[in-house]
Amino acid sequence: MPATLRATLLLVSLALTAPALAKDGKLTGYDTLGRKGKKVTLKAKLEWKLAGSLTKDVEKETIDFFLVHENGRELKKARFVGTAETDEDGVASYSWKLKGGGQFGLEARVRKGRSEYVAVPGRLHVAVPPPSRPILLVQIDGTVSKATNLKLFKGTDNDEIEAVDNGKAMLKALAMHHQLVFLTDLEVGFSGKFKDWLELRGIPKAPILFWELFERSLSHAKYMKKLVEELKDKHPRIEGGIGGTQDDGEAFVENGLLGVVIGGELKKAPAEVIGADDWKEAFVHVLRYHQSKRWLEVLAKGKAPTASQALFALSLLGQPGIGYVHRFKGASDVNLAAAAGLVSGRLQAIETFAKSLDRSSANRVRNSLLAAWRYGERGVLRHLFDDPEDAKKGPMPAYVRLEEVSRNEPDAGKVVFKVRLTDAKGKTSERVIEATELDDKTWKVASVK
């Protein structure tokens, strides 16, 4: 037999008997927010890596799901959960029945020995909070990270992608009493890399809902409103959201939630959208929201004197208070909804009253103070005092008649008034009002004695 023929037959024999080369696959796990007592759908997508960044969905491949972390504890041995076959979109879905709630880390793996594909396991974070735990949505683009699809696509190293100041500390504090859910415009294909970034930065673990290519509106505003609406329908315990743009804030409040915007410019935003300069201020707003809820519940019960004390406290919340009580205007508890409506209307009236106040001169800021006293609107005082905390001190003078006793200017930019007030019973009292001029040429009340 000629040598060339023998060589050809040998190559053919080797080709027939040698194992096929494994195809390079990509497994992407999908995080999930579940409800206690309900089955949780575990999802993972398998793709075949082609040339460059191109991929192809892989159909009819077996994917196994394993539990690897449970409530922050790494299991010594991965625990098999279930298996599913990929559909025409490359997605395998398995319905997981949990005995209880908690935080779970899982891996999706290609079935060993039965697949021509090899892939790094896809990670999934599943959160099933107790029914009593409030859920807080966080749009993390621009508020937690400065990552973008373009940065990730270009392969920017994770340690070069900046984090927003104080985000980690405040999120850790919020995670102590809330179930966090992260929302992002980042494409789901970058989930592995971005989860590595979050871990590198020490951000608390929470489900991340990524953007799925071709399934999202090109409008961020429309996308956010639709996503928040779908989440709210499935999870009634969602109480609020924190974002970085006005669109985020409007998506939250239009779905009846607390809406806080960090650092974003608010132009003609609804009164319910709350602005915050940074994470620390956003954290304070969330705390005040919960305090407002407790005051509203007291007010809703209508028992004196605690109800009037609650109304008094709620009336001092200012503009942000409109956003704090907004969620409860649609409460199923009629008394709570009515209390929220009362407080919201009162706060809006106070803000309107405050905007009409004239602080262009010492005499006019004095007149504004007297008007607030006359109509018993303590909430207005915080707009008049140089230190807003002074507005909460001391009783509100009640009067039906007043007269100016004296007016003097001890120093430039300072005027001291003494007024005599007469109440409905004819009793008189005197107040000394000190007004000071600010750098912007407006006047504020420095003190009242």
Buried (B, 14 or more C-beta within 10 A) or exposed (E): EEEEEEEEEEEEEEEEEEEEEEBEBBBBBBBBBBBBEEEBBBBBBBBBBEEEEEBEBBEEBBBBBBBBBBEEEEEEEBEEBBEBBBEEEBBBBBEBEBEEBBBBBBBBBBEEEEBBBEBEBBBBBBBBBEEEBBBBBBBBBBBBBEBBBEBBEEEBEBEEBEBBEBBBEBBEBBBEEBBBBBBBBBBBBBBBBBBEBBEEBEBBBBBBBBBEEEEBEEEBBEBBBBBBBEBBEEBEBBBBBBBBBBBBBBBBBBBBBBBBBBBBEBEEBBBBBBBBEBBBBBBBBBEBBBBBBEBBBBBBEEEEEEBEEBBBBBBBBBBBBBBBBBBBBEBEEEBBBBBBBBBBEBBBBBBEBBEEBEBEBBBBBBEBBBBBBBEEBBBBBBBBBBEBEBBEEEEBBBBEEBEEEEBEEEEEEBBBBBBBBBEEEEEEEEBEBBBBBEEEEEBBBBBBE
